[in-house]
């Protein structure tokens, strides 16, 4: 935590707290492709088109003035909170500064589990633009978070148990034509968006975090942002 010129680094072991957890609906490729029609909020800006618009009709011009606070949650961090919550069924996922990931009951605000990534002090010395985290990602039965120290962490969405954690250089996220979701290493493209690939690229499978064989550039088509 940063404040009054004092730096406190997160513990070097993850912190996990558990509570009774509801059932979890798998986030399939089909649901992600059709996220605009989904009853949840499965990705940042809602869909691959990044519209940020939800077509729900329960709240409308006739009743919006009658809304009341159902619950609120305050973290113990004073830095900027810039992540959009993701919602899948009764699960709400939100990241906070300092690479904390929280799963809540979306109907009550009850914390189901919390994960605090053990940040390397070196990352805090080199990070740009505050210690914020811009949000999580969902796929299958996992929830993913990128960290200040250029790691990708995959956790079981229902329990918060870490499935894998992979150290990487700069990366971006893309979906291949066959629907396979991967993280792409920034060393493999020129830094612009959309990337202009140089030769071959290597990528990580979301399920395992393991680097695969090189992929020919012509086979990779990044999602528009």
Buried (B, 14 or more C-beta within 10 A) or exposed (E): BBEEEEEEEBEEEBEBEEEEBEEBBEBEBEBBBEBBEBEBBBBBBBBBEEEEEBEEEEEEEEEEEEEEEEEEEEBEBEBEBBBBBBBBBBBBBBBBBBBBBBBBBBEEEBBBBBBBBBBBEEBBEEEEEEBBBEBBBBBBBBBBBBBBBBBBBBBBBBBBEBBBBBEBEEBBBBBBEEEBBBBBBBEBBEEEEEBEBEEEBBBBBBBEBEBEEEBEBEEBEBBEE
